[in-house]
Amino acid sequence: MTDPPALPRSFYARSAEAVARELIGVVVRSDIGGETTTGRIVETEAYLGPDDPASHAWERIGRTRRNETMFGPPGTAYVYRSYGIHWCLNVVTDREDFPGAVLIRSLEPLEGRDVMLDRRGSEPRRLTTGPGRLTRALGVTGDQDGHPLDRSPLLLQPSDDDEPPDLVVGPRIGVSRAEDWPLRFGERGSAWLSRPF
């Protein structure tokens, strides 16, 4: 059996909100370090670009060295360090020179759980429940910033679910501006959400 192809770049060339909704159920595959790990996305957050006060590319911030990847082509990984500690994985959306992005917040682990556990050194129930946890489990670091997400060692593959996931929507987490905007999306009832909705 062959692996499904990666999502095409055209998938990401839409608003961050639309992409964030449709990423629920999509599979992230990492072959970083020669180890295959995969997880099914169960939680995302959308960041809408220069008019979004919670975005790294809010108009008051503008284009910087830190957020430069957000202005690149859709379907690119934007990886940054949060609070100087945790790497966070985002996908760039919309169009080139418009900094929309979707943060991948949580995964349901699929393949390579032992590898994930070795990388994380934590209990299995919290293995990939949060943006910093999932990047560590997948081996994602700043080295993947700017990586096209349609090729190894980090790619996103379509869901093989028979039915679309039952979505739940709520405010984003851990932002100090526009915190009430309903741009956090999750799979209702998933045990792998970073926090309840």
Summary of the structure (lengths in Angstrom):
residues: 197
radius of gyration: 15.3
end to end distance: 36.8
largest distance: 49.5
contacts: 657
relative contact order: 0.25
helix: 20%
strand: 28%
